[in-house]
Amino acid sequence: MANAIVEEPQAGSKADITNQPTVVHAEAGEAPLKWKALDSKDRDVAMTLFDDPEELHEEIDPAEARRILWKIDFMILPYLAVCYAFFYIDKTTLSYAAIFGIKEDLNLHGTQYSWLSSIFYFGFLVWAFPTNFLMQRLPIGKYLGANIFMWGVFLMIQAACNSFETLAVLRALGGAAEACSDPSFMLITSMWDTRREQPVRIGIWYTANGFGIALGGLLGYGIGQIRGALPSGALCASWGIIMFIFLPDSPVTAKGLTKREKRIAVDRIRENQTGIENKHLKPYQILEAFMDYKLYLFFLLGVVCNVPNGGISNFGTLIIKGFGFSTLVTTLMQIPYGVIIALSIMLSIYLNDKFENRRCVFILLFLMPNIAGAFGLRFVAQEHRVGRLICYYLTGPYNAAFALVLSMQIANTAGHTKKVVTNAVLFLGYCTGNIAGPFFYKTEQAPTYALGIWSMIVSHLIEVCLISILGLLLRWENQKRDRIQSQMEGGLEGRDLDSTAFLDLTDRENLK
């Protein structure tokens, strides 16, 4: 470390709030600093594969890189996608049960059905921070698999419920078990994929959301009886065991990759400058996360994106039945809705990839059908049931918009502890929205649910404003970062990305 220069944050720079040194460089002409000399608490786990940054420059044949990417995709995406389909089947179980008489079977009255809808997310909410910190400390693949297994067990026990109280307790426990799902999926995606690939991969596993709805429609009758939770839960518990055994914990420890393939997997995400993971909790990164405006915008986005979701996922079948369809036809009508959601997500990730990650633009674009559909549900006359059904289907693409919001969060947050905290706060917003959503659907307003539809309209309009503000602020940050980088030695093209890629620096510490 002799003659090493420690660059202090410049006044007014994004590193100001940490009051800590940022990047360590060697004097010109010196050999690269040995990464092993850094404290293990500070470095990313990826550094265990290399002795120094020069080893990141190993020649990689493009064909080999493509082969490894395909290998990575098959190691990761099927587990997440199948898991996500199960999640949405579970979320719609209560909705199907509503049209098959669960209110009468359990003698639900007043707002008890809405409470059953929301209490799942209270469990999620209470366990959000603990589960995110446990994800940082424990092998993420194993931890996720164990939680999916427990979630399946709680779902199976629901088949034996005969009262509001017992079902409420089990739904809360199920929510706690699922609290690690989306945050862990996002962390896993950030470990394995480049910034450009992240929206595509998130979109792929999020597409299973739509297929879960479609599959739920096909299984509607069986799922509609709460007893349908038994086989659904058994499948989930079995899948949790499979994930525990086979889902890799990180590129560094993946058993399915050779050491060279692990190095290539790590080298692929070097330009992200967000690292893979660090098992040590860093209090200053927690503080920085809560002093970053992005955290609060992502929280608000989590809320307004999911107020509509909380309502539609639990009252969607009741809305369709209110159009005058029979119970059986109502379950089948959910199939096109799920297909539309899946297609809209696939279209959004295709367009975003083709036009170089213009996420904010495409989020706004895919919110337009939802706003139009919600206005239609509010103002199209009840006798025009086909028109109202089309309007209902138009409310599906909000899922595509939220998938892009998730990709924005992981692409713009660095430092593993900071990522964990920001994930947790975003999903606190997610829970808040899903808790609030069902309570806008008043029983006395059935089947039109005027207040519930207005909650969708207002939420989507607020989301448009928040995305516009976030897009402008991120653009300003990028321009400021470019100005700082252009003044550094070597300019924009001469940045030494190797020296900072795996130091577990936050996005405010690392100006590269």
C-alpha positions in Angstrom: 0.0 0.0 0.0 3.0 2.3 -0.1 2.5 5.5 -2.0 -1.2 4.6 -2.6 -3.4 7.6 -3.1 -6.8 7.7 -1.3 -9.2 10.0 -3.1 -11.5 11.9 -0.7 -15.0 12.8 -1.8 -15.2 16.2 -3.5 -17.5 18.8 -1.9 -20.9 18.4 -3.3 -20.2 15.0 -4.8 -22.5 12.0 -4.4 -20.0 10.6 -1.8 -20.4 13.5 0.6 -22.7 11.7 3.0 -20.4 8.8 3.7 -17.5 10.8 5.0 -15.3 7.9 3.9 -12.6 7.4 1.4 -13.8 6.2 -1.9 -11.5 4.5 -4.4 -7.9 3.3 -3.8 -5.5 3.6 -6.7 -1.8 2.9 -7.3 0.6 5.6 -8.4 1.3 5.7 -12.1 3.6 2.9 -13.2 2.9 0.7 -10.1 1.6 -2.8 -10.4 -2.2 -3.1 -9.6 -2.9 -3.2 -5.9 -3.5 -6.7 -4.6 -7.1 -7.2 -3.9 -6.3 -9.8 -1.2 -4.8 -7.1 0.9 -8.2 -5.5 1.4 -10.2 -6.3 4.5 -12.5 -9.1 3.7 -15.4 -7.1 5.2 -14.9 -4.4 2.5 -14.5 -6.5 -0.6 -17.1 -8.3 -2.7 -17.1 -12.1 -2.7 -16.2 -12.0 -6.4 -12.7 -11.0 -5.5 -12.0 -14.5 -4.1 -11.7 -15.7 -7.7 -8.9 -13.3 -8.6 -5.6 -12.2 -7.2 -5.6 -8.8 -8.8 -7.7 -6.7 -11.3 -5.5 -7.7 -14.3 -7.0 -11.2 -14.2 -10.3 -9.7 -15.2 -8.8 -9.0 -18.7 -8.6 -12.7 -19.7 -9.5 -13.1 -23.4 -13.0 -14.4 -23.8 -14.3 -15.8 -27.1 -17.8 -14.3 -27.8 -19.2 -17.7 -28.6 -18.0 -19.0 -25.3 -19.5 -16.0 -23.5 -22.9 -16.7 -25.2 -22.7 -20.4 -24.3 -22.1 -19.4 -20.6 -24.9 -16.9 -20.7 -27.3 -19.7 -21.9 -25.9 -21.9 -19.2 -26.5 -19.3 -16.5 -30.1 -18.7 -17.8 -31.0 -22.3 -17.5 -29.4 -22.5 -14.0 -31.5 -19.5 -12.7 -34.6 -18.5 -14.7 -36.6 -21.8 -14.6 -36.5 -21.8 -10.8 -37.6 -18.2 -10.4 -40.3 -18.4 -13.1 -42.0 -21.5 -11.8 -41.8 -20.1 -8.3 -43.4 -16.8 -9.5 -46.3 -18.7 -11.2 -47.0 -20.5 -7.9 -47.0 -17.1 -6.1 -49.7 -15.7 -8.2 -51.8 -18.9 -8.1 -51.7 -18.5 -4.3 -52.6 -14.8 -4.5 -55.7 -15.5 -6.6 -56.8 -18.5 -4.5 -58.8 -16.2 -2.2 -60.3 -14.4 -5.3 -61.6 -17.7 -6.7 -62.8 -18.8 -3.3 -64.9 -15.7 -3.1 -67.0 -16.6 -6.1 -67.4 -20.2 -4.9 -68.8 -19.2 -1.5 -66.0 -18.9 1.0 -67.8 -15.9 2.5 -70.7 -18.1 3.4 -68.6 -21.1 4.3 -66.6 -19.2 6.9 -69.4 -16.8 7.8 -67.4 -13.8 6.7 -69.1 -10.4 7.3 -68.3 -6.7 7.0 -64.7 -6.2 6.0 -63.4 -9.6 7.0 -62.9 -10.7 3.3 -60.8 -7.5 2.7 -58.8 -8.3 5.9 -58.1 -11.8 4.6 -56.9 -10.2 1.4 -54.7 -7.7 3.2 -53.4 -9.7 6.2 -51.1 -11.7 3.9 -49.2 -8.5 3.3 -49.0 -7.6 7.0 -47.0 -10.8 7.4 -44.9 -9.7 4.5 -44.5 -6.2 5.9 -43.5 -7.3 9.4 -40.8 -9.7 8.1 -39.5 -7.5 5.2 -36.4 -6.1 6.9 -35.4 -9.2 8.9 -35.7 -11.4 5.8 -33.6 -9.0 3.7 -30.8 -8.9 6.3 -30.9 -12.7 6.6 -30.6 -12.9 2.8 -27.4 -11.0 3.0 -25.9 -13.2 5.8 -27.1 -16.6 4.5 -26.6 -18.5 1.2 -29.4 -16.9 -0.9 -30.4 -20.0 -2.9 -30.7 -22.1 0.3 -32.6 -19.4 2.2 -35.0 -18.8 -0.7 -35.7 -22.6 -1.1 -36.4 -23.0 2.7 -38.8 -20.1 2.6 -40.7 -21.4 -0.4 -41.0 -24.8 1.3 -42.5 -23.2 4.5 -44.8 -21.1 2.3 -46.1 -24.2 0.7 -46.6 -25.9 4.1 -48.7 -22.9 5.3 -50.7 -23.0 2.1 -51.5 -26.7 2.6 -52.7 -26.2 6.1 -55.2 -23.6 4.8 -57.2 -26.5 3.4 -58.2 -27.4 7.0 -59.3 -23.9 8.0 -62.9 -23.5 9.1 -62.9 -20.0 10.6 -61.8 -16.4 9.7 -59.2 -16.4 12.6 -57.3 -19.6 11.6 -57.2 -18.6 7.9 -56.0 -15.1 8.8 -53.1 -16.5 10.9 -52.0 -18.8 8.1 -52.2 -16.1 5.5 -50.0 -13.8 7.6 -47.5 -16.6 8.1 -47.6 -17.3 4.3 -46.9 -13.6 3.7 -43.9 -13.7 6.0 -42.5 -16.7 4.2 -43.0 -15.0 0.8 -41.4 -11.8 2.0 -38.0 -12.9 0.7 -39.3 -13.8 -2.8 -39.2 -10.6 -5.0 -36.2 -9.1 -3.1 -34.2 -12.3 -3.5 -35.1 -12.6 -7.1 -33.8 -9.0 -7.7 -30.6 -9.7 -5.8 -30.0 -12.9 -7.8 -30.7 -11.1 -11.0 -28.2 -8.3 -10.1 -25.5 -11.0 -9.3 -25.7 -12.7 -12.6 -26.8 -10.2 -15.3 -25.6 -7.0 -16.9 -27.6 -3.8 -16.6 -28.9 -4.3 -20.1 -29.8 -7.9 -19.4 -31.6 -7.2 -16.1 -34.9 -5.9 -17.5 -35.1 -8.9 -19.8 -34.4 -11.4 -17.1 -36.7 -9.7 -14.6 -39.4 -9.6 -17.4 -38.9 -13.4 -18.1 -39.5 -14.5 -14.5 -42.2 -11.8 -14.0 -44.0 -13.1 -17.1 -44.8 -16.1 -15.1 -47.2 -13.8 -13.2 -49.5 -13.8 -16.2 -49.1 -17.5 -16.8 -50.0 -18.0 -13.2 -53.2 -16.1 -13.7 -54.1 -18.1 -16.8 -53.3 -21.4 -15.1 -55.3 -20.2 -12.1 -58.3 -19.7 -14.5 -57.9 -23.2 -15.8 -57.8 -24.6 -12.3 -60.3 -22.1 -11.1 -62.9 -24.5 -9.8 -60.5 -26.6 -7.8 -58.7 -23.5 -6.5 -62.0 -21.7 -5.9 -62.7 -24.2 -3.1 -60.2 -23.4 -0.4 -59.4 -27.1 -0.3 -57.6 -26.5 -3.6 -54.8 -25.0 -1.5 -53.8 -28.5 -0.5 -52.4 -29.7 -3.9 -51.1 -26.2 -4.7 -49.2 -26.0 -1.4 -47.8 -29.5 -1.9 -46.4 -28.5 -5.3 -44.9 -25.3 -3.8 -43.3 -27.1 -0.9 -41.8 -29.7 -3.3 -40.5 -26.9 -5.5 -38.9 -25.2 -2.4 -36.9 -28.4 -1.8 -35.7 -28.5 -5.4 -34.6 -24.9 -5.2 -32.8 -25.5 -1.9 -30.8 -28.3 -3.6 -30.1 -26.9 -7.1 -30.4 -23.1 -7.1 -26.9 -21.6 -7.0 -26.1 -19.1 -4.2 -23.8 -16.9 -6.4 -21.6 -17.1 -9.5 -18.6 -17.5 -7.1 -19.9 -20.8 -5.5 -22.1 -22.2 -8.3 -21.4 -25.9 -8.6 -22.5 -26.1 -12.2 -19.7 -23.8 -13.4 -15.9 -24.4 -13.8 -13.5 -21.9 -12.3 -13.0 -20.3 -15.7 -16.8 -20.1 -16.2 -17.2 -18.5 -12.8 -14.6 -15.9 -13.7 -16.3 -15.2 -17.0 -19.7 -14.9 -15.2 -18.1 -12.4 -12.8 -16.3 -10.5 -15.6 -19.6 -10.1 -17.4 -21.0 -7.8 -14.7 -17.9 -5.8 -14.1 -19.2 -2.8 -15.9 -22.3 -2.7 -13.7 -20.0 -1.4 -10.9 -22.5 -2.9 -8.4 -20.6 -6.1 -7.4 -22.1 -9.5 -6.6 -22.6 -9.7 -2.8 -20.9 -8.9 0.5 -21.9 -10.9 3.6 -21.1 -8.2 6.1 -23.7 -5.6 7.1 -22.3 -2.1 6.7 -24.1 0.5 8.9 -22.9 3.5 6.8 -24.5 2.0 3.7 -27.8 1.7 5.7 -27.5 5.4 6.5 -26.7 6.3 3.0 -29.7 4.4 1.7 -32.0 6.4 3.9 -30.4 9.7 2.8 -30.9 8.8 -0.8 -34.0 10.3 -2.5 -34.3 7.3 -4.7 -35.2 5.1 -1.7 -38.3 7.3 -1.0 -39.3 7.4 -4.6 -39.1 3.6 -4.9 -41.1 3.3 -1.8 -43.9 5.5 -3.2 -43.7 3.7 -6.5 -44.1 0.4 -4.6 -47.3 1.8 -3.0 -49.0 3.3 -6.0 -48.1 0.4 -8.3 -49.7 -2.1 -5.9 -52.9 -0.4 -4.7 -54.4 -1.5 -8.1 -52.8 -5.0 -7.7 -54.2 -5.5 -4.2 -57.6 -4.7 -5.4 -57.6 -6.6 -8.8 -55.9 -9.7 -7.5 -58.6 -10.2 -4.8 -61.7 -8.6 -6.4 -61.0 -9.3 -10.1 -63.3 -12.4 -10.2 -66.0 -10.5 -8.4 -65.8 -7.6 -10.9 -66.0 -10.1 -13.9 -68.9 -11.9 -12.2 -70.6 -8.5 -11.8 -70.7 -8.2 -15.6 -73.4 -11.0 -15.6 -71.2 -14.0 -16.3 -71.8 -17.4 -14.6 -69.3 -18.6 -12.0 -67.7 -21.1 -14.4 -67.4 -18.6 -17.2 -65.9 -16.1 -14.7 -63.0 -18.4 -13.9 -62.4 -19.0 -17.6 -62.4 -15.3 -18.3 -59.2 -14.9 -16.2 -57.3 -16.9 -18.8 -57.1 -14.1 -21.5 -56.3 -11.7 -18.7 -53.3 -13.7 -17.7 -52.2 -14.1 -21.3 -52.5 -10.3 -21.9 -50.3 -9.7 -18.8 -47.6 -12.2 -20.0 -47.6 -10.7 -23.6 -47.4 -7.1 -22.3 -44.4 -8.0 -20.1 -42.7 -9.7 -23.0 -43.4 -6.8 -25.3 -42.1 -4.3 -22.8 -38.8 -6.1 -22.2 -38.3 -6.5 -26.0 -38.9 -2.8 -26.7 -36.7 -1.8 -23.7 -33.9 -4.0 -24.9 -34.2 -2.8 -28.5 -34.2 0.9 -27.6 -31.4 0.7 -25.1 -33.0 0.6 -21.7 -35.4 3.6 -21.9 -37.2 2.3 -18.9 -39.1 5.4 -17.8 -40.5 6.0 -21.3 -41.8 2.4 -21.5 -43.2 2.5 -18.0 -45.3 5.5 -19.0 -46.3 3.8 -22.2 -47.5 0.6 -20.5 -49.4 2.6 -17.9 -51.6 4.2 -20.6 -53.8 1.0 -21.2 -54.4 0.7 -17.5 -55.5 4.3 -17.1 -57.8 3.9 -20.1 -59.2 0.6 -18.8 -59.8 2.0 -15.3 -61.7 5.0 -16.7 -63.7 2.5 -18.8 -64.7 0.4 -15.8 -65.8 3.5 -14.0 -67.9 5.1 -16.8 -68.9 2.5 -19.4 -72.6 1.5 -18.6 -73.2 -1.8 -16.9 -75.3 -3.2 -19.7 -72.3 -3.1 -22.1 -70.7 -6.1 -20.4 -68.4 -6.9 -23.4 -67.0 -3.4 -23.4 -66.5 -3.5 -19.6 -64.7 -6.8 -20.0 -62.4 -5.3 -22.5 -61.7 -2.4 -20.1 -61.0 -4.9 -17.4 -58.4 -6.7 -19.6 -56.8 -3.3 -20.3 -55.9 -3.1 -16.6 -53.3 -5.9 -17.0 -50.3 -4.2 -18.4 -49.5 -2.5 -15.1 -47.5 -5.6 -14.4 -45.1 -4.8 -17.3 -44.7 -1.3 -15.8 -43.8 -2.7 -12.4 -41.4 -5.2 -13.8 -39.5 -2.2 -15.3 -39.6 -0.3 -12.0 -37.9 -3.3 -10.3 -35.2 -3.3 -13.0 -34.6 0.4 -12.5 -34.1 -0.1 -8.8 -31.4 -2.8 -9.1 -29.6 -0.9 -11.9 -29.3 2.3 -9.9 -28.3 1.0 -6.5 -24.8 -0.3 -5.6 -23.3 -1.5 -2.4 -24.7 -4.8 -1.2 -26.1 -3.6 2.2 -27.6 -0.5 0.4 -29.2 -2.8 -2.2 -30.7 -5.0 0.6 -32.1 -1.9 2.4 -33.5 -0.3 -0.7 -35.1 -3.6 -1.7 -36.7 -3.9 1.7 -38.1 -0.4 1.6 -39.4 -0.8 -2.0 -41.3 -3.9 -0.8 -42.6 -2.2 2.3 -44.3 0.1 -0.3 -45.4 -3.0 -2.2 -47.0 -4.4 1.0 -48.6 -1.1 1.9 -50.2 -0.8 -1.6 -51.5 -4.4 -1.5 -52.8 -3.9 2.1 -54.7 -0.8 1.2 -56.0 -1.9 -2.2 -58.8 -4.3 -1.1 -60.3 -1.8 1.4 -61.2 0.5 -1.5 -63.6 -2.2 -2.7 -66.7 -1.7 -0.6 -69.2 -4.6 -0.4 -72.1 -2.2 -0.7 -70.7 -0.9 -4.0 -70.7 -4.3 -5.6 -70.5 -5.1 -8.5 -69.2 -1.8 -9.9 -66.9 -1.0 -6.9 -66.7 2.7 -7.8 -64.3 3.7 -5.0 -62.0 0.7 -5.9 -61.9 1.8 -9.6 -61.1 5.4 -8.6 -58.2 4.1 -6.4 -56.8 2.5 -9.6 -57.1 5.7 -11.6 -55.6 7.9 -8.9 -52.7 5.5 -8.2 -51.8 5.2 -11.9 -51.8 9.0 -12.3 -49.6 9.4 -9.3 -47.3 6.7 -10.7 -47.0 8.7 -14.0 -45.9 11.8 -12.0 -43.4 9.8 -9.8 -41.8 8.1 -12.9 -41.5 11.4 -14.7 -39.7 13.0 -11.6 -37.5 9.9 -11.1 -36.5 9.9 -14.8 -35.5 13.6 -14.8 -33.5 13.2 -11.5 -31.7 10.2 -12.8 -30.9 11.9 -16.1 -29.5 14.9 -14.1 -27.4 12.5 -12.0 -26.0 10.8 -15.0 -25.0 14.1 -16.6 -23.4 15.2 -13.4 -21.5 11.9 -13.2 -20.4 12.2 -16.8 -19.0 15.7 -16.0 -17.0 14.4 -13.0 -15.7 11.4 -15.0 -14.6 13.6 -17.9 -12.5 15.6 -15.5 -10.7 12.5 -14.2 -7.5 11.2 -15.6 -8.2 9.4 -18.9 -11.7 10.9 -19.2 -14.8 8.8 -19.8 -12.9 6.3 -22.0 -10.0 5.8 -19.7 -11.9 4.8 -16.6 -10.3 2.1 -14.5 -13.4 0.0 -13.9 -11.5 -2.9 -12.6 -10.2 -1.1 -9.5 -13.8 -0.4 -8.2 -16.1 -3.1 -9.7 -15.9 -5.4 -6.7 -15.0 -3.2 -3.8 -18.6 -3.1 -2.6 -18.9 0.6 -3.1 -22.2 2.3 -3.1 -23.5 4.3 -6.1 -22.6 7.5 -4.3 -19.1 6.4 -3.4 -18.2 5.0 -6.8 -18.3 7.8 -9.4 -17.4 5.4 -12.2 
